[in-house]
Amino acid sequence: MPLCSRDPMRTADVAWSPDSDFLTNSNVAGLADRLAFDSYEQLHRASIDDIEWFWAVVADDVGFEWHRRPDRTLDSSRGNAWPEWFPGGITNLVLSCVDRHPAQRLAYIWEGEEGAVRTMCFGELSTLVSAIAGGLRAAGIESGDRVGLYMPLVPEALACLYACAKVGAIAVPMFSGLAADAVAARLRLAEARLLITADAFPRRGKRIEMREIAEEAAAAAPTVEGVVVWPRLGEGNWEPFLDSDPVAEAEPLPSNHPFLLTYTSGTTGVPKGAVHTHVGLPLKSATEIIYHADQRDGEPFFWMTDLGWIVAPLVALGAGMGGQPMLLYDGAPDYPGPSRVAELVHRHSVAILGASPTWVRSLMRRPEHGFDRPSPSLRVLASSGEPWNEAPWRWFFERVGGSRCPIVNLAGGTEAGSILGVVPTRPLKPCSFNTSCLGVDADVMAPNGRPVEPGALGELVVKQPWIGQTRGFWRDDERYHTTYWSRWPEVWVHGDWASRDAEGYWYLHGRSDDTINVAGKRIGPAEVESVLAGDARVLDCAAVGVPHEVKGEAIWCFVVLSEAAEEKAEEELGALVGAQLGRSFCPERVLAVPQLPRTRTAKVVRRAIRAAVTGDSTGDLSSVENPDAIDAIRMLAATGAGRTPRRTAAS
């Protein structure tokens, strides 16, 4: 499956154009009007020509609250990789996202898979946050301590996120589908002192245990001193945890104090911990939810996501900054049938629906999808996490949105917020982004470090600091700099292939590094390989992402097995990966091969392995020491039949 079937050299037909409502009443149109700009183009140009001015304007426009106003907007004396935003400012994001809103204003609508529904207003949220903050203080959690959050997406999970921020602690949210080993690894890396989880949650009508996984993970993380269990299905120690004096006042903190440590996988084994601050991600989220996605007063925003993926904190913070409601669904999107999401949209009058291309590709193949008629409440569709191809993009646009809702496509990541986006005041082409995000100076660069010509493929880069970029990797400054800043001086290289057509529309074409993107969930090949390598039967291994019709990418593993390995080793190794990393990352195929292609410096050439599977060009193989290994992989992937010769440790 092509990542984007649209040829970027050809001008695509405009699929959607803004009507008078978007042109005059959208939030971004209002911002441009307040700043006396005649067009979005003028606003965007100003936002990257003077980033200090722009982010100061945004902070005031969204009503960001300060204990003490900052001395200035930006100190970039340490270079673009290490900006200090709003130095001298004292704040706490809870002031802006929770405490300042009217008590009766709706914050969350929650629906469980079993059909239970409840709502929470900002006054109730503030009270709950204060109670959880009191529990954190009573447990000895101090400013700067890390707290793991391994929970389903429920109001209590977001209240825990805010409670950590309220006392100055750093939340470490984790995907609810992770296995114990993966949870433990993140707890150890963060040196978390406390883990908050749920007893269990329902998924496709079955009880999925969380407490057992959490306790097993905590036992393997020496710094964890306790596990707090919220009783999603009736069992936990939540009430005793809350039986302490609530914290009334949010801890005054420097602008750049960390509040979120979220782990994302790269290409080198150990997950990397992106750090976000009290001023950074909240303000970036506000621009994306308020100006790009255009959430308006009282409109529920629903994005099918998980606390462990950056989309959940991003939408929560953005909606929280605007004082607007968010719909949370705790369950499978196709249970008890594929129409569940359509029913949620209709039942709760959702105005903005966010979804991944993977979900759309799976839903459009099921006749009972429930979108036979578009919901009248829907105004905007949103997507993120992976590139589109045109058929599902058009299905989402036409069937779900009735050809009247723009698809606000956002691209960036855990470390960046969004770099590319859509605004509802400009026309939209299929699969495209009609702008780089406000305040983000993006470009597409050729290998020589110069901007590419229109339509040409290059690296997506950012040339100035922006408010949403990570404040480095947790205790690994060198890895952060090597990952994003080492290729060209003072330029962030994001790791995506991108192009821009002659009319300024942007397109993405997949990862330029080895990161695997399974249904919008990123994992590094080395994290998969570390599981395989821990098995005595595996002498060598490699994991690659292969295009998949539904998931976008699927994991294929290639292993060199010892002579002693039994006939079912491949099947058992695949199950091992799923058990240790979570079912979402269970490999599509595990194939035994005689050897892996390596360079003269012993690096596995994953791009060549992937090309051998997909049939794409392998490119320059002059550095490969054993190119015959690629031919063997190509033949095996094509036939999938039989077992291949095994090497012994000596060979």
Secondary structure as UniProt FT lines:
FT   TURN            8..9
FT   HELIX           20..25
FT   HELIX           27..34
FT   TURN            35..36
FT   HELIX           40..49
FT   HELIX           51..61
FT   TURN            62..63
FT   STRAND          74..75
FT   TURN            77..78
FT   TURN            80..81
FT   STRAND          84..85
FT   TURN            87..88
FT   STRAND          90..91
FT   HELIX           93..94
FT   HELIX           95..99
FT   TURN            103..104
FT   STRAND          106..112
FT   TURN            113..114
FT   STRAND          117..121
FT   HELIX           122..138
FT   TURN            139..140
FT   TURN            143..144
FT   STRAND          146..150
FT   HELIX           155..166
FT   TURN            167..168
FT   STRAND          170..173
FT   TURN            176..177
FT   HELIX           180..190
FT   STRAND          194..198
FT   STRAND          200..203
FT   TURN            204..205
FT   STRAND          206..209
FT   HELIX           211..219
FT   TURN            222..223
FT   STRAND          226..230
FT   HELIX           238..242
FT   STRAND          253..254
FT   TURN            255..256
FT   STRAND          258..264
FT   STRAND          272..277
FT   TURN            278..279
FT   HELIX           280..286
FT   HELIX           287..292
FT   TURN            297..298
FT   STRAND          301..303
FT   TURN            307..308
FT   HELIX           311..322
FT   STRAND          326..330
FT   TURN            333..334
FT   TURN            338..339
FT   HELIX           340..347
FT   TURN            348..349
FT   STRAND          352..355
FT   HELIX           357..363
FT   TURN            364..365
FT   TURN            367..368
FT   TURN            376..377
FT   STRAND          380..384
FT   HELIX           390..395
FT   HELIX           396..400
FT   TURN            401..404
FT   STRAND          407..413
FT   TURN            414..416
FT   STRAND          417..421
FT   TURN            424..425
FT   TURN            430..431
FT   STRAND          435..436
FT   TURN            438..439
FT   STRAND          442..445
FT   TURN            447..448
FT   TURN            454..455
FT   STRAND          458..462
FT   TURN            467..468
FT   TURN            474..475
FT   HELIX           477..484
FT   TURN            489..490
FT   STRAND          492..500
FT   TURN            502..503
FT   STRAND          506..511
FT   STRAND          516..518
FT   TURN            519..520
FT   STRAND          521..523
FT   HELIX           525..533
FT   TURN            536..537
FT   STRAND          538..548
FT   TURN            549..551
FT   STRAND          552..561
FT   TURN            563..564
FT   TURN            567..568
FT   HELIX           569..581
FT   HELIX           583..585
FT   STRAND          589..592
FT   STRAND          598..599
FT   TURN            600..601
FT   HELIX           606..614
FT   TURN            622..623
FT   HELIX           628..639
FT   TURN            649..650
//
